[in-house]
Amino acid sequence: TGMANATIRCSPEQTEADGSMPFGYLAAIADNNNAMANINSANWSDNSILIEVSYQTTRAAWGTVEVRSRNSSYNDAMGVAQGGMLDDEGPFGQSQCTSVTVPARPMVEDRGELPTVDYLAFPWEADFTPAPVDLYLKGGLKLMEGGATYTSQLDSGWSSNYGSLHGGAIGLLITRAMRYAAIGASPEHVEQVPISFDINYVRPAMVVPEPMEAIARVIAVTTRFCTLEGELV
C-alpha cells in the first residue's frame, strides 16, 4: 500500500546515439509508477490525471531502469508521490508527481475506437544525425534561432485507457525538441544531458490524427548549463 515499483529497458532502436536511455522514457516509467503509488494509496475508483511532474538526475541512464515510488500524501481528490530512479550502475535521479481525480471521465472500452494515426515520417531539417529513437518515432526536426520544433505522430500505443497520451509520450516529444535546441545553442562537441525537468499540464493531450509539435526555446546558456522552456501543441 502506498508503493509501486516498475522496470523498463529500451530496445537498441529506441536509444540515444550513444546507447543511453532517452529522457522521455524515464518520464514514461516514472510518471506511471508515481501515479500508481497515488492510486494504490487513495484507492481511487475514478480516473486520475497528472497535473505536475518533475525530475532531477545526475547523469544519463543506461540499460535497465527501475523506479521505486512511494506516496507521501493523499485525499479524495489529490495525491503526491516520489520515486527514486536506478539503472545498471545504481541510483541516478528522482521524480515527483501530483495526481488528481477526474470523476466520470469515461474509459475507452476498445482502443480501436481511437482516431487512426497515419504515423508519417516528417522532414529532418538539421545537420545533426537523427538518433535511433528519432528514426523510431519518425520525428521531424526544424531548428530556428534560439530554439527547435520537433514533429511526430503518436498512436494509441502511447495512450492510457482513457484515450489520452501518457506523460512519458509528452515528455519524450518535448525533451527531443529541447535536446536539439540545447545542442544548437551550445559550442561544438558539448554533450547535453537533462538534469532537471518539470511539466505543468493544462489538460490531457488526446490521441489525434494530426501531427503533434513540441516547441523548445532557449532562455539562457552558460559554460555549464542551458535553460529552456517549451510547449506541446
Solvent accessible surface area in square Angstrom, and as a share of the most:
residue,aa,sasa,rsa
1,T,155,0.90
2,G,10,0.10
3,M,94,0.42
4,A,16,0.13
5,N,92,0.47
6,A,34,0.26
7,T,88,0.51
8,I,46,0.23
9,R,155,0.57
10,C,19,0.11
11,S,38,0.25
12,P,112,0.71
13,E,93,0.42
14,Q,32,0.14
15,T,17,0.10
16,E,7,0.03
17,A,87,0.68
18,D,75,0.39
19,G,35,0.34
20,S,6,0.04
21,M,11,0.05
22,P,0,0.00
23,F,15,0.06
24,G,0,0.00
25,Y,14,0.05
26,L,5,0.02
27,A,0,0.00
28,A,12,0.10
29,I,13,0.07
30,A,0,0.00
31,D,2,0.01
32,N,70,0.36
33,N,6,0.03
34,N,0,0.00
35,A,16,0.12
36,M,88,0.39
37,A,0,0.00
38,N,0,0.00
39,I,51,0.26
40,N,57,0.29
41,S,9,0.06
42,A,20,0.16
43,N,124,0.64
44,W,32,0.11
45,S,116,0.75
46,D,66,0.34
47,N,11,0.05
48,S,22,0.14
49,I,38,0.19
50,L,26,0.13
51,I,52,0.27
52,E,90,0.40
53,V,4,0.02
54,S,19,0.12
55,Y,1,0.00
56,Q,62,0.28
57,T,8,0.05
58,T,112,0.65
59,R,69,0.25
60,A,22,0.17
61,A,0,0.00
62,W,93,0.33
63,G,23,0.22
64,T,43,0.25
65,V,0,0.00
66,E,45,0.20
67,V,0,0.00
68,R,124,0.45
69,S,1,0.01
70,R,141,0.51
71,N,21,0.11
72,S,73,0.47
73,S,66,0.42
74,Y,117,0.44
75,N,90,0.46
76,D,132,0.69
77,A,56,0.44
78,M,82,0.37
79,G,1,0.01
80,V,46,0.27
81,A,0,0.00
82,Q,68,0.30
83,G,3,0.03
84,G,31,0.30
85,M,1,0.01
86,L,37,0.18
87,D,14,0.07
88,D,94,0.49
89,E,123,0.55
90,G,17,0.17
91,P,107,0.67
92,F,4,0.02
93,G,20,0.19
94,Q,89,0.40
95,S,0,0.00
96,Q,44,0.19
97,C,3,0.02
98,T,19,0.11
99,S,0,0.00
100,V,27,0.15
101,T,25,0.14
102,V,43,0.25
103,P,91,0.57
104,A,99,0.77
105,R,40,0.15
106,P,107,0.68
107,M,97,0.43
108,V,30,0.17
109,E,152,0.68
110,D,76,0.39
111,R,99,0.36
112,G,68,0.66
113,E,126,0.57
114,L,24,0.12
115,P,59,0.37
116,T,114,0.66
117,V,19,0.11
118,D,105,0.54
119,Y,54,0.21
120,L,98,0.49
121,A,77,0.60
122,F,37,0.15
123,P,94,0.59
124,W,58,0.20
125,E,100,0.45
126,A,25,0.20
127,D,149,0.77
128,F,58,0.24
129,T,117,0.68
130,P,36,0.23
131,A,4,0.03
132,P,45,0.28
133,V,0,0.00
134,D,2,0.01
135,L,121,0.60
136,Y,89,0.34
137,L,1,0.00
138,K,85,0.36
139,G,7,0.07
140,G,3,0.03
141,L,2,0.01
142,K,116,0.49
143,L,60,0.30
144,M,90,0.40
145,E,180,0.81
146,G,41,0.39
147,G,5,0.05
148,A,0,0.00
149,T,19,0.11
150,Y,0,0.00
151,T,22,0.13
152,S,0,0.00
153,Q,6,0.03
154,L,3,0.02
155,D,54,0.28
156,S,31,0.20
157,G,66,0.63
158,W,31,0.11
159,S,8,0.05
160,S,37,0.24
161,N,69,0.36
162,Y,47,0.18
163,G,1,0.01
164,S,9,0.06
165,L,9,0.05
166,H,41,0.18
167,G,9,0.09
168,G,0,0.00
169,A,0,0.00
170,I,11,0.06
171,G,0,0.00
172,L,1,0.00
173,L,0,0.00
174,I,15,0.08
175,T,9,0.06
176,R,4,0.01
177,A,0,0.00
178,M,30,0.13
179,R,54,0.20
180,Y,8,0.03
181,A,3,0.03
182,A,5,0.04
183,I,47,0.24
184,G,48,0.46
185,A,41,0.32
186,S,18,0.12
187,P,94,0.59
188,E,146,0.65
189,H,184,0.82
190,V,66,0.38
191,E,125,0.56
192,Q,34,0.15
193,V,50,0.28
194,P,47,0.30
195,I,75,0.38
196,S,71,0.46
197,F,15,0.06
198,D,90,0.47
199,I,13,0.07
200,N,114,0.58
201,Y,41,0.15
202,V,150,0.86
203,R,168,0.61
204,P,40,0.25
205,A,16,0.12
206,M,81,0.36
207,V,5,0.03
208,V,52,0.30
209,P,62,0.39
210,E,101,0.45
211,P,63,0.40
212,M,16,0.07
213,E,70,0.32
214,A,0,0.00
215,I,36,0.18
216,A,0,0.00
217,R,91,0.33
218,V,33,0.19
219,I,102,0.52
220,A,49,0.38
221,V,63,0.36
222,T,85,0.49
223,T,143,0.83
224,R,202,0.74
225,F,109,0.45
226,C,25,0.15
227,T,70,0.41
228,L,38,0.19
229,E,83,0.37
230,G,30,0.29
231,E,78,0.35
232,L,42,0.21
233,V,106,0.61
